[in-house]
Amino acid sequence: MTEYLPFILFASVFGLLLLGYPVAFTLGGVSLIFGYFTFGLNFFQLLPLRVWGTMTNYVLIAVPLFVYMGLMLEKSGLAEELLETMALLFGRLRGGLAISVIMVGAVLAASTGIVGATVVTMGLLSLPTMLKRGYSPELATGTICAAGTLGQIIPPSIVLVLLGSIMNISIGDMFVGAVIPGVLLVVLYMVWIGIIAVLSPQSAPAMPAEELAAFTGLAMVKRILRAVLLPAFLILAVLGSIFAGVASPTEAAAVGAAGATLLTIWQKKLNMQTLKDVMRGTNILTCMVFVLLVGATAFGLVFRGMGGDRTITQMILDSQMGPHMFLFLVMLVVFVAGFFIDFIEITFIIVPVVTPIFEHLGIDLLWVGILLAMNLQTSFLTPPFGFSLFYLKGVAPPEVTTGHIYKGIVPYIVIQLIALLVVVFWPESVTWLPQAMAKKP
């Protein structure tokens, strides 16, 4: 009977989550009950030590700092300026507005990593413009949702920090390894928009020439430099310091937080109310992540104490399931789970269980970590609980229906799965850049 306890624990947690109970308290509460009846009062002596070890993890300080950086940059107004400039720059092309949304999404991902902030900002600014210019609601909404999710894979990304911490992988390696897959996704998104612009020109028209007439000459150059240089400064400060080996991810996050504050001052948008809003938002999001982390720590302690990791590993070995088959199974479970629960919940529940098995099977954990991050990215788009869909619906004009949004994201989910397959069959897309940078003098 005892060999089945880990599965009963896992099923209990998952079942309560599907019934709508809060994730952090479900993980922690169920784990406390199982821990007491399995190990007795000794469990309550060990658990605080494990929680203390987790909460004093230096790497996790990057989480509140990156959250602060993203929220502060949202208040700076740089996103609006960048989006308007890129729309004018690519407006002459069919599908140019949609391409500009993807590019701005990539820039914001590389400077904030906050999906909700990116989707809401671009939904408020670009969606009415795209609809006014004759874009199909499906293409407009799908593009905005997909561009927002780039913050999940393009560093600095909170999910990369969490995965690196849970899987015991260098956060710097996670950031470097995610660069090529992130660029691949951006390119595939833009190729899809180009295909739509050719096959269905009426769905993605160019902007009228008279609106672009003033955007020429020196005025155009000045506006582009102003819109691009400031975000580029922040990206260089954060990612450049990590990739150059000058700063750790945690130190770079602090640099990013300070840089975002300076940019907001430069834009003359910093005041006491802005600071209060950013601090409050940072507190709420950070507390949510860390309470989940405490619950996940309790869950992991009980699951491993019951021998759950050894039981599952032995089952995999007894079934003679190969490494690639196990990888496919995990990816399928994560993808399906993304329809129903949040990426943080998946990260804290599933990843700690499967990581020792990947390690035992001799699979490169860095490669698996990036694959998991790309897979978790789809959870923002897959209905009924895709958060990007909720964010966009909340700020969309009344004429944009939920059906428009659901239809619009389908091609982008397919594109994300194609990119995932490319990385599966081409592991060097993840491992080459970290290895190359490790060899540099």
Secondary structure as UniProt FT lines:
FT   HELIX           2..4
FT   HELIX           5..18
FT   TURN            19..20
FT   HELIX           23..39
FT   HELIX           40..42
FT   HELIX           43..55
FT   HELIX           58..61
FT   HELIX           62..76
FT   HELIX           78..90
FT   TURN            91..92
FT   TURN            94..95
FT   HELIX           96..111
FT   HELIX           115..132
FT   TURN            133..134
FT   HELIX           137..149
FT   HELIX           150..152
FT   HELIX           158..167
FT   HELIX           171..177
FT   HELIX           179..199
FT   HELIX           201..203
FT   HELIX           209..212
FT   TURN            213..214
FT   HELIX           217..235
FT   HELIX           236..240
FT   HELIX           241..243
FT   TURN            244..245
FT   HELIX           249..266
FT   TURN            267..268
FT   HELIX           272..305
FT   TURN            306..307
FT   HELIX           308..318
FT   TURN            319..320
FT   HELIX           323..337
FT   TURN            338..340
FT   HELIX           343..349
FT   HELIX           351..360
FT   TURN            361..362
FT   HELIX           365..377
FT   HELIX           378..380
FT   TURN            383..384
FT   HELIX           387..395
FT   TURN            398..399
FT   HELIX           402..425
FT   HELIX           428..439
//
